[in-house]
């Protein structure tokens, strides 16, 4: 993967951004659990937390994914880069899928337009953190620099 930078100088910043996304997801999930805890798991009742539509199901999913991101960030060693990248893809797909079914009964996570926008932004930021957070040996860094200079 010569197109992804290795040992990027801003790698610690990207790791911190990934961790902040994980913290945001945990806070959103916990607040959503508090707000919708007494309702059905996939209720479509218009409940909102932090300006975003949610239900108990999406709150639990958000909190679990936030914990996964924080654990991966704590482990480091390119685990965080891989997890951030794949969860970035997952959030982008989730945002697009929920946008497609926004005003139907298939909107199982009770998304609103604001939730779709935030989900897509989380996906983009996680992709950025995953792409620029990779660490490697000096030889891998040199190979990435050489490939970059050729293009």
N, C-alpha and C positions, 0 to 999 in steps of 0.2 A: 504494500500500500504506500507507494512512494508519493502519492498526492496528499497524504495526511502528514503534517509536521510532527517530528519527533523531537522531544526536549525543547518545546517552544518556550521562549523566555517568559511568557505570561502564563505558563502552566499553573502556577499556584493560584492565580486569580481565577482561572477557569474552574479549578477544583473548588474554590470557595463559592463561586457562582452556582455550581452544581449542588453543593451542600445547602446553599440558601434556598434553592428550588425544593430540595428535600424537606427542609424545615417548613417552608410555605405549605407544602402538601400535607404535612403532618398537622399543622395548625388548622388548615382548612378542613381536613378530615375529622379532627376532634371537635371543632366548632359545628360541623355538619352533623356529627353524631349526637351532640348535645341538642341541636335544633330539631332533628328528625328522629331521634331515638325511639320515640313512642309510636312512630308510624310504620307502615309497611316497608319492606326492604326495597322494593322498586316502585314506590308511590309516585304518582304524577300529580302532586297537589299544589305545586307552585311554591314550595319551600325554597328559601334563598339564604345563603350565607356569604358574607363579603361581596354582596351584589351579584352572586352567581347562583343559578338554580342548582339544586342538589337534592338527593334523597339519601336514605341510609345506605343503600348499595354503593353509590358513588363516593360517599364519605368514607366508607370502609376501604374501598379500592384506593382512594387518594392517600389515606393514612398508611396503608401497607406499602404502596409504591414509594412514598416518602421515606419510610424506614429502610427500604431496600436501597434507595439512593444514598442515604446517610451511612449505612453499613458499608456499601461499596466505596464511598469516599474515604471512610476510615481505614479500609483495607489498602487502598491505593494499588500500586503495582500493576497498572493498566486494567485492573478489574473495574475501577471507576470509569475509565474511558469507555470500556465496552458496555457497561451497564447504562451509562448516560446516553451513549449512541443508540442502543436498542430501545431504551425507554423513550428516547426522543422520537424514534420512528413510531413507537406504539402510541404516544400522545398525538402525533400528527394524524395517524390513521383513525384514532378515536374521535378526534375533532372533526375530521371529514365525514366519518360515518354518522356521528350524531347530527352534523349539519344536514345530512341527507334525510334524516328521519325526524327533524326538529319538531314539526307540527303534526306528528302522527302518534298512534298508540305504541309504535316501536321505540319511542324515546324512553328507554328503560331507566336512564340515569337522570331524568328530569332536567335535561340541559336547556339553557336559554341561549340566546345569541351571545350574551356576555360570557357565558361558560365556554362556548365554542372558541371565542376569541382568546380567552385566557389559556385554554387547553392547547391551542395552536402555538401561542407564544411560549408556553412551557416546553412544547416539543422542539421548537426552533432553538431555544436557549440550551436545552439539554443536548441537542445535536452539536451545537457549537462547543459546548464543554467537552463532549465526547471526542470530537474531531481534533481539538487542540490540546487535550490533556494527556496525550500519549507520551510515555517515557521510554527510553531505550539506551543502548550503548552508544559510545562515541562513534563507532563504525556505522551504526544505523543512522545516526544524526548526519554524519558526513555523506552517506548514500542519499539521504533525503535532500541535503543541500545540493549535491551534484545533479540529482534529477530535477530539482527546482530550477537550477541555473540553465539547464539544457532547454527547458520549455520556454 
